[in-house]
Amino acid sequence: MSDFNYRILDETHHRPWPLPTAPWCMTQTWHNLLFAHWPVDAGALRALVPQGLQLDLYGGQAWVGVIPFRMTNVAPRGIPSVPFVSAFPELNVRTYVTVGGKPGVYFFSLDAGSTVAVAAARMLLGLPYFAARMRLDVSEGEVRYESEREPGSVGPAAFVGRYHPTGPVEPSLAGTLEHFMTERYCLYRVDDLLHTHRLEVHHEQWPLQVADATIERNTMAEAAGIRLPATAPLLHYAHRMDMVAWAPYRVTQS
């Protein structure tokens, strides 16, 4: 993991709350991300999000993101990355929620090109991971991405498209929609007993770039019961992000 940037732990001024006091437990590096976001009806989305989570809206509007990327350096703390286990493509469908004053991410699905990673994440984190046949190629600054969920999983769910940045790196400003969508430092899940759990993460501020994309096929949100509008998505690109994560813990709500 010689290419992992541990200096991110010294950059905390951008965070909305301090780093957790417990030791972090794993690393990940995210590459070639596309943030594709669509506005959706908050009432329809509310029916798909567990009741323990409050929808986080921007100006009264709910948003759903479909985010393809690839990962490296996926490993527990103190354990070296392993080829074919610690690096694979991933594709997330998510929205935004808040619990106890801490805004975060709620995942409807996380597709990954590693059956080992899918099994481990489901068992250890309780997140809705699915195995998928995935391919990511980068040529002359453009990313070509293909994903199709494995048969037998909830779905079908597929994404085929290509994308690239079209502008300079511009970190988002507090209060903007881009900041609302990306600057989130935890995720939430609700277990079978309706207990809410928070998993905290840390990384630098997102190095966002305006992006262009040609999406040929996208049934990822539909597989989660979400109907995306027939409008062009809001697109942003990020080249790389190193992150650390903490073990999930139960959130007690009054």
BANU-433412 format. One record per residue: x, y, z of N, C-alpha, C, CB in turn; residue in three letters. Coordinates in steps of 0.2 Angstrom, whole numbers, plus 5000, padded with zeros to 4 digits. Glycine has a CB too. Layout:
N
XYZXYZXYZXYZALA...
END
This chain:
254
500449945000500050005000500450065000499550005006MET501050064996501550114996501250184993502150094993SER500750174989500450234986499850264990500250214979ASP499750244996499150275000499450335003498950215005PHE499050385003499250455006498950455013498950505002ASN499350435018499150435025499150515028499650395029TYR499450555024499350625026498650655026499850675021ARG498250615023497550645024497250645031497050595020ILE497550615036497350615043497550675046497750555046LEU498050715043498250785046497850835043498950795044ASP497350825038496950875034496250865037497050865027GLU496050905042495350895045494950965045495450875052THR495251015042494951085043494251085039495351135041HIS494151035034493551045030493050995033493751015023HIS493150955038492650915040492150955044492950865045ARG491450925044490950955048490950935055490250935045PRO491350885057491450865064492150835065490850825067TRP492350835071493050805072493050735070493250815079PRO493750705069493850635068493650595074494550625066LEU493350535073493250495078493850485083492950425076PRO493750465089494250455094494550385093494050475101THR494050335091494350265090494750265084493650225089ALA495250205084495650195079495250185072496150145080PRO495450205067495150185060495350115059495450235055TRP494950085055495050005054495249985047494449975056CYS495150025042495250005035495450065030494649965032MET495750045025495850095020495550075013496650105018THR495450125009495250125002495450184998494450115002GLN495650164992495750224987495250214981496450214984THR494950274980494450274975494750314968493750304977TRP494550284962494850314956494350324951495450264954HIS494450374947494050384941493250384942494150324936ASN493050424947492350424949491950474945492350444956LEU491350444943490850494940490250494945490550464934LEU490150564947489550574951488950594947489650634957PHE488450554945487950564941487350574946487850514935ALA486950634946486450644951485850664947486650694956HIS485250634949484550654947484150684952484250594943TRP483750734951483250754956482650704956482950824955PRO482450684962481850634962481350654967482150564964VAL480750634967480250654971480350624978479550624969ASP480350674983480550654990480050604993480550714994ALA479350614991478850564994478950494992478150594992GLY479150494985479250424983479850394986479250424975ALA480350434987481050404989480950394997481550464989LEU480550435000480450415007480150345009479950465010ARG479750325004479450255005480050195004478950245000ALA480650215001481150165000481750175005481450174993LEU481650225009482250235014481950215021482450305014VAL482350175025482150155032481850215036482650115035PRO481350205040481050255044481550285049480450235048GLN482050245051482550275056483050335053482950225059GLY482950345047483350395043482950445041483750365038LEU483150515042482850565039483150585033482850625044GLN482650595027482950615021483250685022482350615016LEU483850695018484150755018484050785011484950755020ASP483750845011483550875005483950945004482750895005LEU483950964998484351024996483851064993484951014991TYR483651124997483151164994482451134993483351194988GLY482351084998481651044997481650984992481151084995GLY482250974989482350924983482750864985482650964977GLN482450804984482850744985483250734979482450684987ALA483850694980484350674975484550604975484950724975TRP484650574970484850504969485550504965484350454967VAL486050474967486650474964486850404961487250494968GLY487050394955487350334953488150344951486950314946VAL488550314955489250324955489650264953489450354962ILE489950264947490450214945491150234947490350194938PRO491550184949492250204950492650134951492350244956PHE493250144952493650084954493950094961494150064948ARG494150034964494450044971495150004971494050014976MET495650034974496249994976496350004984496850024972THR496849974986497049984993496449964998497250054995ASN496049914996495549895000495749845005494949864996VAL495949865011496249815016496149845023496949815015ALA496049795028496049815035496749845037495949755039PRO496649885042497249925045497849875047497049965051ARG498449885044499049845046499149785042498949825053GLY498649775037498649715032498849745025498049675033ILE499349715022499449735015498949725010500149705012PRO498849765005498349745000498549684996498349804995SER498049644994498149584990497849584983497749524994VAL498249574978498049574971497449534970498549554966PRO496949564966496349524965495849524970496449454962PHE496049554976495549554982495449624984495849514988VAL496049664984496049734986495949784981496649754990SER495749764975495649804969495149784964496349824965ALA494649824963494049804959493649864957493649744963PHE493249854952492749914951492149904956492449904944PRO491849964957491249964961490750024958491449984968GLU490150014959489550054957489050064962489250024950LEU488950124964488450134970487850174968488850174975ASN487250154971486650194970486550224977486050154967VAL486450284978486350314985485950374985487050334987ARG485750394991485350454992485650484999484650454993THR485350545001485650575007485150585012485850645004TYR485450565018485050565024485450595030484850485026VAL485050605036485450635042485150605048485350715042THR485550595053485350565059485750595065485550485059VAL485350625070485750655075486150715073486150605079GLY485950745068486350805066486950795062486550845072GLY487050735060487650715056487350695049488050655059LYS487450735044487250715037487650655034487250775032PRO487350605031487750555028487450525022487850495033GLY487650465020487450435014487050375015488050415009VAL486550355012486150295012486250255005485450305014TYR486450195005486550154999485950114998487250115000PHE485650114992485150064990485550004987484750094984PHE486150014984486549954982487249974981486249924975SER487649924981488349934980488549874976488849944987LEU488649884970488949824965489649824965488549834958ASP489949764965490649764965490949704961490949754972ALA491449714958491749664953492149604957492149694948GLY492049594963492449554967491949514972492949584972SER491849444971491449404975491649404982491349334972THR492349404983492649404990492449464994493349394990VAL492549524990492349584993491549594995492549644989ALA491149564990490449574991490249524998490049544985VAL490549464998490349425004490649455010490649355003ALA491249485010491549515016491149575019492249535015ALA490949615014490549685016489849665018490549725010ALA489549615015488849595018488949565025488549545013ARG489449525026489449495033489749545038489949435032MET490249585037490549625042490249695042491249635040LEU489949725037489649785037488849795036489949825032LEU488649735034487849735033487649775028487549755040GLY488049795023487849835017487649795011488449885015LEU487149825007486849795002487249784996486149825000PRO487849744996488249734991488049674986488949714993TYR488149684980487949634975488549614970487349654971PHE488649554968489149534964488949554957489349464964ALA489449584953489249604946489849584941489149674946ALA489749584935490249574930490449644928490049534924ARG491049664929491149744928491849744924491249774935MET491849804920492449824917492549894916492449794909ARG493149914918493349994917493949994913493350024924LEU493950034908494550054904494550134904494450024897ASP495250154904495350224903495850234897495650254910VAL495550274893495950294887495950364885495750244881SER496550394885496550464883496050514887496350474875GLU496050494893495650534898494950514899495750604896GLY494750474895494050454895493950384898493650454888GLU493450374902493350314906492750274902493150324913VAL492850214901492350174898492150124903492550134891ARG491450124905491250084911490650034909491050124917TYR490749974911490249924910490049884916490349874904GLU489449874918489349834924488649794923489249874930SER488649734924487949694924487949654930487949654918GLU487449664934487349624941487349544939486749644945ARG487649504943487649434942486949404942488049394947GLU486749354938486049324939485949294946486049274933PRO485349304948485149274954485149324960485649224956GLY485449384958485449444963484749484962486049484962SER484649524966484049574965484249614959483949624972VAL483749624955483949654948483449644943484649644946GLY483649644937484349654934484549724935484349634927PRO485149734935485449804936486049814932485549824943ALA486049864927486649864923486749944922486549834916ALA487449954920487650024918488150014913487950064924PHE488050054907488550054902488650124900488350014896VAL489250154900489350224898490050244898488950264903GLY490150304896490850334896490850404898491150324888ARG491350424901491350494904492050514905491050484911TYR492150584905492750614906492650684909493150624899HIS493150714912493150784915493150834909493650794920PRO492850894910492850944905493051014908492150954902THR493251014914493451074917494051064923492851114921GLY494251114925494851114930494551084937495151174931PRO494951064941494851044948494551104952495451004952VAL493951104955493751154959493351124965493251194955GLU493651124971493351104977492751144978493851104983PRO492151104980491551134981491551184987490951084982SER491051234986491051284992490451264996490851354989LEU490551275003489951255007489351295005490151285015ALA488751255006488151285004487951274997488151355005GLY488351244993488251234986487951164985488851244981THR487551144980487351084978487851034978486851084972LEU488451044975488951004974489250984981489551034970GLU489351024985489551014992489050974996489651084996HIS488450984995487950944998487950874996487250974997PHE488050854990488150794987488750754989488050794980MET489250784990489950744990490250754997490350774985THR490250805000490550815007490250785013490750895008GLU490250715013489850685018490350635021489250645015ARG490350625027490850595031490650535035491250635035TYR490050505033489850445036489250415032489550455043CYS489150355033488550325029488150285035488850265024LEU487550275033487050245038486750175035486550295039TYR486550135039486150075037485750055043486650015036ARG485150025042484650005047484649925047483950035046VAL484749895052484749825052484049795053485149795058ASP484049725053483349695053482949705059483449615052ASP483249725065482949745071482749815071483349725077LEU482849855065482749925065483149965069482049935067LEU483749945070484349985074484750015068484749935078HIS484850085070485250125065485950115067484950195065THR486350115062487150105062487450165058487350035061HIS487950195061488350245057489050215056488350305061ARG489350225050490050205048490350275046490050155043LEU490850295050491150355048491750345044491450395055GLU491950395040492450395035492850465035492250375028VAL493450465033493850525032494250525026494350535038HIS494250585022494650595016494750665016494250565010HIS495150685011495150755009494550785006495850775005GLU494550845005493950875001493950854994493950955002GLN493350834991493350814985493650854979492650794983TRP494150834975494350874970493950864963495150854968PRO493350904964492850894959493050924952492150914961LEU492850894947492850934940492150924937493450904936GLN491950974933491350964929491450914924491151034925VAL490950874922491050814918490550814912491050754922ALA490750764907490250754902490250674902490450784895ASP489650654900489550574900489050554895489250554907ALA489150504892488650464887488450404891488950454880THR487850404893487550344897487150304892487250364903ILE487350244890487050204885486450164888487550164881GLU486650144895486150094898486250114906486250024897ARG485650114909485650134916485050104919485850204918ASN485050044922484450024926484650014933484249954923THR485150044936485350034943484850064948486050074944MET484650124947484150144951483450114951484050224950ALA483250094944482650054943482649994947482550044936GLU483249954948483249894951483149904959483949864951ALA483249964961483049984968482350014969483550034971ALA481950014964481250044964481250114963480950024971GLY481750144961481850214960481750234952482450244963ILE481250274951481150304944481550364943480350304943ARG482050364939482350424938482050474932483150414935LEU482050534933481750574928482050574921481650654930PRO481750594916481950594909482350654908481450574904ALA482850674912483150734912483950714912482950784917THR484350764909485050754910485350754917485450804905ALA485750714919485950714926486450764927486250644928PRO486550784933487150834935487750794936486950874942LEU488250814932488850764932489450804935488950754925LEU489850764939490550784941490950724941490450814949HIS491650734940492150684940492650704946492550684933TYR492950644948493550654953494050594951493250644960ALA494650614951495150574948495350524953495750614946HIS495450544960495650494965495550524972496450484964ARG495450474976495250494983495550434988494550514985MET495950454993496150404998495750415004496950415000ASP495550365007495050365013495250315018494350365011MET495050335024495050285030494350275032495550305035VAL494150215035493550205038493550175045493150165033ALA493050185049492950165056492450105056492850215061TRP492450065061491950015062491350045063492149965067ALA490750015060490150045061489950035069489650005057PRO489450085071489250075078488450095078489650125082TYR488150075083487450085083487350155086487050035088ARG486850195083486650255084486050255089486550305078VAL486050285095485450285099485150355098485650275107THR484450345096484150405094483650415100483750405088GLN483550475102483050495107482350505104483250565111SER
END
